[in-house]
Structures are given as C-alpha cells and as structure tokens.
C-alpha cells in the first residue's frame, strides 16, 4: 500500500542499521539483500537477508515532518511496548523485537528489527480465494480465541500503554474520538455530516461507557491481514502499534456485528466466546464503529491516498457489500446509520 508516511531509506542506510543491530559481520554487500514489504499502510517495512542466511524484518517509523493523525504519534514505541506485554503475559505467538533504536542518527525516525515469519497472510489468502469456507471459518475461530487471550491482560489505566492514562474509559474514549474529529477539521475532510452533529451524538451516548471499569489490553487492529498462518494454524500476530488499554468490545473482530460490509463475524465471535450483546453493549459497539469509520475517512488525507477508494467506501451506504474498498458515490453514508435520528440507542 502506498502512503506518504512511508520513510524509505537507501541501501547504504539499511546496511548501517543491520550492522548496528546484528554486527558488521551480518551485512550483505550485494544489493539484493533487502525487499520492501508493500502490504502495510503506515510504516515502511523491509525483508532483510543477513549474511548467515537468516531473514528479518525492519520497520521504520514515518519521518518527523510527516503529518499524521494525533493517535498515530509515537506509535513505534507503542508497538514495542505492546510486543513486550503480549510476550510476557500471553501465549499468543508474536515475533520478538530483536533491536529497537530511537537514536535517530542513522535515519530520522525510530526503527526496529524482528524475525521474518515464514508463513502466509490470512487476509491475503482469503482475498485471493485460496481458502475454503471451512478453512476460513477455522482460522477466524482461532483468531477469536487469540483475541480473547490478549483481552485477558489487565492494565493499570485506560489509554495508551505507556501512559499518560486515565482512570475512566468514558473520559479516555471521549478524548480519543475528539482527537480524530479535530484531525478531520484540521485536514478539511468532508464527513458527509457536519462535525457538530457528530459531536452531539457522541456526547449523548458517552454514559454507555461508564459500565467499563477494568482496563484490558486491546489490540484494536487485529484483522485477518495482520495474522500469519501455516498448515491451517495461526503462527503469528503482527502490527501492534495501535494497541491500548480499553474496552475489548472495541476489537476489530466485532466490527461486523453492526457493519456487515466488513464481513460475517460469526466464526470470530464463536472462537472468542462472546455472549449475545445487551442493548447497552450494542450501543457501545456502535460508538466504536463510528470511531473506526471516522478514522477511515480522515486518514485518507494524512496518508495521501492516490485514489478515493477508501474515502468513498467509508462514506458508502451501510448495507453495501459490493467488494472491499470499491469506489463509488453514495447518497447516504455509513456515518448516517449512526447519526440520523440518533440511532445509537440504549435499547440497541
């Protein structure tokens, strides 16, 4: 995926990074030692071959001059913290961070190395039609179980992993979604609805979040495309930069409960072991979907997307399922589903 946040480096700089992380004897002089991995949306990532034959992944944060959304600031440090937490407190397979460097002397941003996982990407396999429905359901069930294990980790506060944190989820989420709205206004993004009406609906329904009193580890970005599989089993979960302490109902696997265009969540929910939602839980879930939709619209400005596909999709009619991110014009938007007549209700 192309994005103006990708901080590409020269081969000579990549060699210097390898030398610092693994020693000069692991540097390969030939120019075929590095390949960019193009699937990610935010950081640039390279598959690097070391002299001893091992393959590792190098991730580099955006350059300091890149305009990013508020919640995306300092995400690489957040990812390193998330990996350490997951490896220390769960059995979820996560590649270790082998070297993290934030000196910003070899390049202008933090970077880290981790092992390359020899496996297939679950999301790509599904998108390419290489999974039977039964295989896809099995992997989705496994992903639900993995996510439940991640959510079992209890945190010290709500908010970013390293803080500063808050003792209330309501206050934390209010700040999170307001940051997104302010990013949209700063970038001049048209939501299809005025920002004032969005804020009114959010304010009306923030009391629903008072029921969440225990901060849990939330991966938030755990889609199938961040899941590596081999032999019908999940062997690694990647891309943890958006993790935080919050409400597990915010996880990506639950989006389909009230946004069918993202896919059927039944297998994931079954693997997770989620009970049927109460009316108030459905109201919370809709707030979280609104948050996601807002990000999907607004981040297109900060990524510098070359086509309007994601922007158009996020503003499309809510029930439309004519292919992921297919561009089209819409007379009503996904946002309208949550805003018109204030449809986020306590009764569900």
C-alpha positions in Angstrom: 0.0 0.0 0.0 1.3 3.5 -0.9 1.4 6.2 1.8 3.3 9.4 2.3 4.1 8.2 5.8 6.5 5.5 4.5 10.0 6.5 5.4 12.1 4.7 2.7 15.9 4.5 3.2 18.9 3.9 0.9 20.6 0.5 0.8 23.6 2.0 2.5 21.5 3.2 5.4 19.8 -0.2 5.6 23.3 -1.8 5.8 24.3 0.5 8.7 21.1 -0.5 10.5 21.9 -4.2 10.1 25.5 -3.6 11.4 24.2 -1.8 14.5 21.5 -4.4 15.3 23.4 -7.7 14.4 27.0 -6.7 13.9 29.1 -5.8 10.8 29.7 -9.4 10.0 26.0 -9.8 9.2 26.0 -7.1 6.5 25.5 -8.3 2.9 27.3 -6.3 0.3 25.2 -7.4 -2.7 22.2 -5.2 -3.4 19.7 -7.9 -3.3 19.6 -8.3 0.5 16.5 -6.0 1.0 13.0 -6.1 -0.3 10.2 -3.7 0.7 7.1 -5.4 2.0 4.3 -3.5 0.5 1.2 -4.7 2.4 1.4 -2.2 5.3 -0.4 1.2 5.4 1.7 3.3 7.7 5.3 2.3 8.4 7.7 1.2 5.7 8.9 -2.4 6.2 11.7 -4.3 4.6 12.5 -8.0 4.5 16.3 -8.2 5.1 18.6 -11.1 4.4 21.6 -11.4 6.8 24.9 -12.8 5.8 24.2 -16.1 7.8 21.0 -16.6 5.7 18.5 -15.6 8.3 15.7 -13.3 7.2 14.5 -10.5 9.4 12.0 -7.6 9.1 13.0 -3.9 9.6 10.2 -1.4 10.3 10.9 2.3 10.2 8.6 5.0 11.6 7.4 7.9 9.5 9.8 10.9 9.2 9.4 13.7 11.7 8.0 16.1 9.1 5.1 13.7 8.1 1.7 14.9 9.1 0.0 12.1 11.0 -3.2 11.8 12.9 -3.0 12.6 16.6 -3.4 9.0 17.8 -0.6 7.9 15.4 2.1 9.9 17.1 5.0 7.8 18.6 3.3 4.6 17.5 6.5 2.6 17.1 7.4 2.9 20.8 3.8 1.8 21.5 4.3 -1.3 19.3 7.5 -2.2 21.1 5.7 -1.9 24.4 2.8 -4.0 23.1 5.1 -6.8 21.9 6.7 -6.9 25.3 3.4 -7.1 27.1 2.0 -9.8 24.8 5.1 -12.0 25.1 5.3 -11.6 28.9 1.6 -12.2 29.7 0.2 -14.5 27.0 1.0 -17.5 24.8 -0.1 -15.6 21.7 2.7 -16.0 19.0 4.3 -12.7 18.4 7.7 -12.1 16.8 10.2 -10.6 19.3 11.7 -7.2 18.9 15.4 -8.1 18.4 16.7 -4.5 18.3 14.9 -1.2 18.8 16.7 2.1 18.0 15.3 5.6 18.7 18.6 7.5 18.5 17.6 8.9 15.1 21.2 9.2 13.9 21.2 6.6 11.2 17.9 7.8 9.9 15.5 10.5 11.1 13.0 8.2 12.9 12.9 5.2 15.3 13.2 1.7 13.8 13.3 -1.9 14.9 14.1 -5.4 13.7 12.2 -8.6 14.3 12.3 -12.1 12.8 10.7 -12.7 9.5 7.8 -15.2 9.8 7.8 -17.9 7.2 4.0 -18.1 6.7 1.1 -16.9 4.6 -1.0 -13.9 5.4 -4.6 -14.9 6.4 -6.2 -11.8 4.9 -4.3 -12.1 1.5 -5.2 -15.8 1.3 -8.9 -15.0 1.8 -8.9 -12.1 -0.6 -7.2 -14.2 -3.3 -9.8 -17.0 -2.8 -7.3 -19.5 -1.7 -9.2 -20.7 1.4 -12.3 -22.9 1.5 -15.2 -21.5 3.6 -14.4 -24.2 6.2 -10.7 -23.2 6.4 -11.6 -19.5 6.6 -14.0 -20.2 9.5 -11.5 -22.3 11.3 -8.9 -19.6 11.1 -11.4 -16.9 12.2 -12.4 -19.0 15.2 -8.7 -19.3 16.1 -8.3 -15.6 15.7 -11.2 -15.0 18.1 -9.6 -17.3 20.7 -6.3 -15.4 20.2 -8.0 -12.1 20.7 -9.8 -13.3 23.9 -6.4 -14.3 25.3 -5.0 -10.8 24.5 -8.0 -9.1 26.1 -7.5 -11.1 29.4 -4.5 -9.0 30.2 -5.5 -6.3 32.7 -3.8 -2.9 32.6 -3.0 -0.1 35.1 -5.1 2.6 33.4 -7.2 3.4 30.3 -5.4 4.8 27.3 -2.0 4.5 25.7 0.0 1.6 27.0 2.8 3.7 28.5 0.5 6.5 29.6 -0.4 9.1 30.4 -3.5 7.2 31.3 -7.0 7.8 32.8 -9.0 6.0 35.4 -12.2 6.2 33.4 -12.9 4.6 30.0 -15.5 7.3 29.2 -13.0 10.1 29.6 -10.4 8.2 27.6 -12.7 7.4 24.6 -14.1 10.9 24.6 -10.5 12.2 24.1 -9.7 9.6 21.5 -12.7 10.4 19.3 -12.4 14.1 19.7 -8.8 13.9 18.6 -10.0 12.2 15.4 -12.6 14.8 14.8 -10.1 17.6 15.3 -7.7 15.9 12.9 -10.6 15.9 10.3 -11.3 19.5 10.8 -7.5 20.3 10.6 -7.4 18.4 7.3 -10.6 19.9 5.9 -12.3 16.5 5.5 -15.9 16.3 4.5 -17.7 13.7 6.6 -21.0 14.0 4.8 -22.4 15.3 8.0 -21.4 18.4 9.9 -19.0 17.9 12.8 -21.3 19.5 15.3 -24.0 16.8 14.8 -21.4 14.1 15.2 -20.2 15.5 18.4 -23.8 15.8 19.7 -24.5 12.1 19.1 -21.2 11.1 20.8 -21.9 13.3 23.8 -25.4 11.8 24.2 -24.1 8.3 24.3 -20.8 8.6 26.3 -22.7 7.5 29.5 -22.9 4.0 28.0 -19.1 3.7 28.6 -19.4 4.1 32.3 -20.1 0.3 32.5 -16.5 -0.3 31.5 -14.4 -0.2 34.7 -11.5 -2.5 34.1 -8.8 -1.6 31.5 -8.0 -4.5 29.3 -5.3 -4.9 26.6 -7.0 -4.1 23.3 -5.1 -4.9 20.1 -7.7 -3.0 18.0 -6.0 -3.6 14.7 -6.2 -7.4 14.7 -7.7 -8.0 11.3 -7.1 -11.2 9.3 -4.5 -9.2 7.3 -2.4 -8.9 10.5 -2.4 -12.7 11.0 0.1 -15.2 9.7 -0.9 -18.8 9.2 0.8 -22.1 8.3 -0.8 -25.5 8.0 -4.2 -24.3 9.0 -3.0 -22.7 12.2 -2.2 -19.2 13.3 1.6 -18.9 13.8 2.0 -15.2 14.4 0.1 -11.9 15.0 1.8 -8.8 13.7 1.4 -5.0 13.7 0.7 -4.0 17.3 1.3 -0.2 17.1 -2.4 0.7 17.8 -2.8 -1.3 21.0 -4.1 0.4 24.1 -5.8 -0.2 27.5 -9.6 -0.1 27.0 -12.8 -2.0 26.3 -12.4 -5.4 24.5 -15.7 -4.7 22.6 -13.7 -2.3 20.5 -11.7 -5.0 18.8 -11.7 -5.3 15.0 -13.2 -8.7 15.0 -16.5 -7.4 16.3 -17.0 -4.6 13.7 -19.1 -6.9 11.5 -21.7 -7.2 14.3 -23.1 -3.8 13.2 -21.2 -3.2 10.0 -22.0 -6.2 7.7 -19.9 -4.7 4.8 -16.8 -5.8 6.7 -17.7 -9.5 6.7 -19.6 -12.0 8.8 -18.1 -12.0 12.4 -19.9 -15.3 13.5 -16.8 -17.5 13.4 -14.6 -14.9 15.2 -17.3 -14.4 17.8 -17.7 -18.1 18.3 -14.0 -18.6 18.8 -13.8 -15.6 21.2 -16.7 -17.0 23.3 -18.7 -13.7 23.3 -22.2 -13.9 24.7 -25.1 -12.2 22.9 -24.7 -8.4 23.4 -27.1 -6.5 25.7 -28.7 -3.3 24.4 -26.1 -1.1 26.1 -23.3 -3.2 24.8 -24.6 -2.8 21.3 -24.7 0.9 21.9 -21.0 0.9 22.9 -20.1 -1.2 19.9 -21.8 1.3 17.6 -19.8 4.1 19.1 -16.6 2.2 18.4 -17.7 1.5 14.8 -18.4 5.3 14.4 -14.8 5.9 15.6 -13.4 3.5 13.0 -15.5 5.0 10.2 -14.3 8.5 11.1 -10.6 7.3 11.0 -11.1 5.5 7.7 -12.4 8.7 6.2 -10.0 11.1 7.8 -6.8 9.1 7.4 -7.0 9.2 3.6 -5.9 12.8 3.8 -2.9 12.1 6.1 -1.9 9.0 4.0 -2.1 10.9 0.7 -4.0 8.1 -0.9 -3.7 8.0 -4.7 -7.4 7.1 -5.2 -10.6 7.9 -3.3 -11.5 4.2 -2.9 -11.3 4.1 0.9 -12.8 7.5 1.4 -15.8 6.6 -0.8 -16.2 3.2 0.8 -16.3 4.7 4.3 -19.0 7.1 3.2 -21.0 4.4 1.3 -24.5 3.1 2.3 -24.2 1.0 5.4 -25.5 -2.2 3.9 -23.5 -2.2 0.8 -21.2 -5.2 0.4 -20.0 -4.9 -3.3 -16.3 -5.6 -2.6 -13.8 -4.2 -0.1 -13.0 -0.5 -0.8 -14.6 -0.4 -4.2 -15.0 3.3 -5.1 -18.5 4.7 -5.7 -20.6 7.7 -4.9 -23.3 7.5 -2.3 -26.4 9.5 -1.4 -26.1 8.5 2.2 -23.1 7.4 4.3 -22.2 4.8 6.8 -22.0 7.7 9.3 -25.7 8.4 8.7 -26.5 5.0 10.1 -25.2 6.1 13.4 -26.3 9.7 13.3 -29.7 10.0 11.6 -32.4 10.3 14.3 -29.6 9.4 16.8 -29.9 5.7 16.1 -27.2 4.8 18.7 -29.7 3.8 21.4 -29.6 2.3 24.9 -32.1 -0.3 23.8 -29.9 -1.5 20.9 
